[in-house]
């Protein structure tokens, strides 16, 4: 991790924003440092949100970071154990890797701002706090499996049943 990220985390609070945070321009009202990854910047396409985001980046309110890959394995393992790995995009994994990098650097409070329940779920498992914009955020991690409705085969990944060929259905483990 760069020394810059370590120095910023001395404040103790950091926010990691998914695209929904930028659509709501929430970065302008947060008191801590705001981080995101390049893939999220590419997702912000509407002109008003893009303008606010560009301004926030130029004012150093939003810091765009390509996360260090050494923090990714914990994210992958957490996502796999929760049954979320197949639902995460490459950008989602990058965002969660950045979140894990900040948590590992000693930031006392790291908040994920996202309405994506799969991303929220993994963030909670990593030890972050979660804020939703349009929808209420998850409070604790949830585990899912993928199950064949015919033969009962269970997997931690979506796809088709290797025994009977039917599509596996996502099911929450209580």
C-alpha beads as a LAMMPS data file, in Angstrom:
LAMMPS data file: protein, C-alpha beads

174 atoms
173 bonds

1 atom types
1 bond types

-500.0 500.0 xlo xhi
-500.0 500.0 ylo yhi
-500.0 500.0 zlo zhi

Masses

1 110.0

Atoms # bond

1 1 1 0.000 0.000 0.000
2 1 1 1.230 3.440 -0.741
3 1 1 2.255 5.701 2.124
4 1 1 -0.380 8.138 0.894
5 1 1 -3.166 5.692 1.774
6 1 1 -1.634 5.021 5.186
7 1 1 -1.403 8.745 5.949
8 1 1 -4.998 9.347 4.931
9 1 1 -6.183 6.556 7.213
10 1 1 -4.709 8.326 10.233
11 1 1 -8.016 10.220 10.350
12 1 1 -9.608 6.879 11.124
13 1 1 -12.558 7.076 8.721
14 1 1 -12.767 6.233 5.032
15 1 1 -15.600 5.725 2.562
16 1 1 -15.455 3.397 -0.434
17 1 1 -18.088 4.377 -3.003
18 1 1 -19.828 2.275 -5.591
19 1 1 -21.380 4.095 -8.576
20 1 1 -24.685 4.660 -6.746
21 1 1 -22.901 6.984 -4.313
22 1 1 -21.769 9.185 -7.190
23 1 1 -25.220 9.180 -8.807
24 1 1 -26.506 10.622 -5.514
25 1 1 -23.466 12.979 -5.249
26 1 1 -22.987 11.773 -1.675
27 1 1 -19.226 12.378 -1.882
28 1 1 -19.882 16.084 -1.361
29 1 1 -21.438 15.544 2.072
30 1 1 -19.142 12.908 3.606
31 1 1 -16.692 14.034 6.288
32 1 1 -13.945 11.451 5.709
33 1 1 -11.826 10.640 2.675
34 1 1 -13.691 9.062 -0.220
35 1 1 -12.181 6.304 -2.356
36 1 1 -13.200 4.400 -5.437
37 1 1 -11.630 2.355 -8.227
38 1 1 -11.200 3.189 -11.939
39 1 1 -13.946 0.751 -12.989
40 1 1 -16.522 2.672 -10.966
41 1 1 -15.512 5.939 -12.650
42 1 1 -16.286 4.270 -15.993
43 1 1 -19.799 3.370 -14.753
44 1 1 -20.743 7.002 -14.034
45 1 1 -22.039 8.128 -17.412
46 1 1 -24.821 10.683 -16.864
47 1 1 -23.529 14.217 -17.369
48 1 1 -24.559 15.753 -14.025
49 1 1 -23.080 12.940 -11.914
50 1 1 -19.989 12.883 -14.126
51 1 1 -19.493 16.648 -13.630
52 1 1 -19.765 16.365 -9.840
53 1 1 -17.418 13.378 -9.829
54 1 1 -14.828 15.161 -11.985
55 1 1 -14.985 18.185 -9.689
56 1 1 -14.652 15.981 -6.580
57 1 1 -11.597 14.222 -8.028
58 1 1 -9.924 17.512 -8.979
59 1 1 -10.629 18.895 -5.478
60 1 1 -9.043 15.757 -3.937
61 1 1 -12.344 14.875 -2.262
62 1 1 -12.445 11.579 -4.175
63 1 1 -9.314 9.479 -4.523
64 1 1 -9.266 6.940 -7.353
65 1 1 -7.052 3.973 -6.482
66 1 1 -6.127 0.824 -8.342
67 1 1 -6.036 -1.635 -5.426
68 1 1 -3.009 -3.738 -4.576
69 1 1 -3.657 -7.317 -5.746
70 1 1 -2.142 -8.779 -2.567
71 1 1 -5.375 -7.813 -0.750
72 1 1 -7.590 -9.670 -3.220
73 1 1 -7.316 -13.259 -1.929
74 1 1 -9.162 -12.445 1.299
75 1 1 -11.957 -10.867 -0.767
76 1 1 -12.207 -13.905 -3.062
77 1 1 -12.251 -16.291 -0.090
78 1 1 -14.935 -14.274 1.722
79 1 1 -17.078 -14.052 -1.424
80 1 1 -16.713 -17.786 -2.076
81 1 1 -17.590 -18.734 1.513
82 1 1 -20.744 -16.575 1.356
83 1 1 -21.805 -17.934 -2.045
84 1 1 -21.392 -14.487 -3.632
85 1 1 -18.369 -14.988 -5.887
86 1 1 -20.396 -15.743 -9.025
87 1 1 -22.445 -12.562 -8.538
88 1 1 -19.511 -10.132 -8.351
89 1 1 -18.086 -8.318 -11.365
90 1 1 -14.396 -7.568 -11.775
91 1 1 -15.112 -3.977 -10.708
92 1 1 -16.977 -5.215 -7.611
93 1 1 -13.964 -7.334 -6.672
94 1 1 -11.628 -4.362 -7.222
95 1 1 -13.842 -2.172 -5.018
96 1 1 -13.868 -4.809 -2.257
97 1 1 -10.105 -5.278 -2.616
98 1 1 -9.619 -1.546 -2.064
99 1 1 -11.917 -1.735 0.963
100 1 1 -9.866 -4.639 2.354
101 1 1 -6.658 -2.704 1.664
102 1 1 -7.951 0.247 3.698
103 1 1 -9.086 -2.043 6.528
104 1 1 -5.673 -3.722 6.550
105 1 1 -3.895 -0.354 6.678
106 1 1 -5.332 0.507 10.061
107 1 1 -8.339 2.631 9.133
108 1 1 -10.583 2.438 12.190
109 1 1 -13.837 2.790 10.264
110 1 1 -14.274 1.892 6.623
111 1 1 -17.720 2.380 5.126
112 1 1 -18.908 0.871 1.871
113 1 1 -21.556 3.002 0.135
114 1 1 -23.489 0.721 -2.218
115 1 1 -26.968 -0.628 -2.916
116 1 1 -25.564 -3.894 -4.310
117 1 1 -26.483 -6.557 -1.734
118 1 1 -23.748 -8.980 -2.842
119 1 1 -21.063 -6.292 -2.500
120 1 1 -22.529 -5.247 0.868
121 1 1 -22.522 -8.855 2.052
122 1 1 -18.821 -9.371 1.328
123 1 1 -17.919 -5.957 2.796
124 1 1 -19.623 -6.880 6.073
125 1 1 -17.744 -10.190 6.172
126 1 1 -14.474 -8.275 5.721
127 1 1 -15.301 -6.042 8.708
128 1 1 -16.530 -2.869 7.013
129 1 1 -19.660 -0.911 7.801
130 1 1 -22.248 -0.566 5.054
131 1 1 -24.428 2.354 3.953
132 1 1 -27.165 2.117 1.333
133 1 1 -28.463 5.013 -0.759
134 1 1 -31.889 3.977 -2.069
135 1 1 -32.297 0.774 -0.091
136 1 1 -31.648 -0.265 3.480
137 1 1 -28.220 -1.836 3.897
138 1 1 -27.587 -5.344 5.168
139 1 1 -26.803 -5.520 8.883
140 1 1 -24.869 -8.777 8.966
141 1 1 -23.358 -11.159 6.419
142 1 1 -25.581 -13.788 4.816
143 1 1 -24.469 -17.106 3.368
144 1 1 -25.922 -18.512 0.155
145 1 1 -25.607 -21.800 -1.698
146 1 1 -26.770 -22.887 -5.131
147 1 1 -29.004 -25.923 -5.089
148 1 1 -30.522 -28.199 -7.708
149 1 1 -34.294 -28.325 -7.181
150 1 1 -34.471 -31.861 -8.611
151 1 1 -31.604 -33.902 -7.158
152 1 1 -30.505 -31.684 -4.241
153 1 1 -26.922 -31.100 -5.450
154 1 1 -25.394 -28.093 -3.620
155 1 1 -22.600 -25.776 -4.813
156 1 1 -21.079 -22.488 -3.694
157 1 1 -21.254 -21.182 -7.283
158 1 1 -24.064 -20.575 -9.755
159 1 1 -24.328 -22.694 -12.868
160 1 1 -25.866 -25.971 -13.927
161 1 1 -26.118 -29.159 -11.921
162 1 1 -23.362 -31.600 -12.947
163 1 1 -25.672 -34.531 -12.095
164 1 1 -28.870 -33.655 -13.959
165 1 1 -28.065 -30.520 -15.987
166 1 1 -30.669 -28.174 -14.509
167 1 1 -29.903 -24.591 -13.498
168 1 1 -28.887 -24.248 -9.834
169 1 1 -31.095 -21.959 -7.730
170 1 1 -29.687 -19.527 -5.168
171 1 1 -30.818 -20.242 -1.618
172 1 1 -30.033 -18.439 1.638
173 1 1 -28.549 -20.608 4.382
174 1 1 -30.131 -19.741 7.723

Bonds

1 1 1 2
2 1 2 3
3 1 3 4
4 1 4 5
5 1 5 6
6 1 6 7
7 1 7 8
8 1 8 9
9 1 9 10
10 1 10 11
11 1 11 12
12 1 12 13
13 1 13 14
14 1 14 15
15 1 15 16
16 1 16 17
17 1 17 18
18 1 18 19
19 1 19 20
20 1 20 21
21 1 21 22
22 1 22 23
23 1 23 24
24 1 24 25
25 1 25 26
26 1 26 27
27 1 27 28
28 1 28 29
29 1 29 30
30 1 30 31
31 1 31 32
32 1 32 33
33 1 33 34
34 1 34 35
35 1 35 36
36 1 36 37
37 1 37 38
38 1 38 39
39 1 39 40
40 1 40 41
41 1 41 42
42 1 42 43
43 1 43 44
44 1 44 45
45 1 45 46
46 1 46 47
47 1 47 48
48 1 48 49
49 1 49 50
50 1 50 51
51 1 51 52
52 1 52 53
53 1 53 54
54 1 54 55
55 1 55 56
56 1 56 57
57 1 57 58
58 1 58 59
59 1 59 60
60 1 60 61
61 1 61 62
62 1 62 63
63 1 63 64
64 1 64 65
65 1 65 66
66 1 66 67
67 1 67 68
68 1 68 69
69 1 69 70
70 1 70 71
71 1 71 72
72 1 72 73
73 1 73 74
74 1 74 75
75 1 75 76
76 1 76 77
77 1 77 78
78 1 78 79
79 1 79 80
80 1 80 81
81 1 81 82
82 1 82 83
83 1 83 84
84 1 84 85
85 1 85 86
86 1 86 87
87 1 87 88
88 1 88 89
89 1 89 90
90 1 90 91
91 1 91 92
92 1 92 93
93 1 93 94
94 1 94 95
95 1 95 96
96 1 96 97
97 1 97 98
98 1 98 99
99 1 99 100
100 1 100 101
101 1 101 102
102 1 102 103
103 1 103 104
104 1 104 105
105 1 105 106
106 1 106 107
107 1 107 108
108 1 108 109
109 1 109 110
110 1 110 111
111 1 111 112
112 1 112 113
113 1 113 114
114 1 114 115
115 1 115 116
116 1 116 117
117 1 117 118
118 1 118 119
119 1 119 120
120 1 120 121
121 1 121 122
122 1 122 123
123 1 123 124
124 1 124 125
125 1 125 126
126 1 126 127
127 1 127 128
128 1 128 129
129 1 129 130
130 1 130 131
131 1 131 132
132 1 132 133
133 1 133 134
134 1 134 135
135 1 135 136
136 1 136 137
137 1 137 138
138 1 138 139
139 1 139 140
140 1 140 141
141 1 141 142
142 1 142 143
143 1 143 144
144 1 144 145
145 1 145 146
146 1 146 147
147 1 147 148
148 1 148 149
149 1 149 150
150 1 150 151
151 1 151 152
152 1 152 153
153 1 153 154
154 1 154 155
155 1 155 156
156 1 156 157
157 1 157 158
158 1 158 159
159 1 159 160
160 1 160 161
161 1 161 162
162 1 162 163
163 1 163 164
164 1 164 165
165 1 165 166
166 1 166 167
167 1 167 168
168 1 168 169
169 1 169 170
170 1 170 171
171 1 171 172
172 1 172 173
173 1 173 174
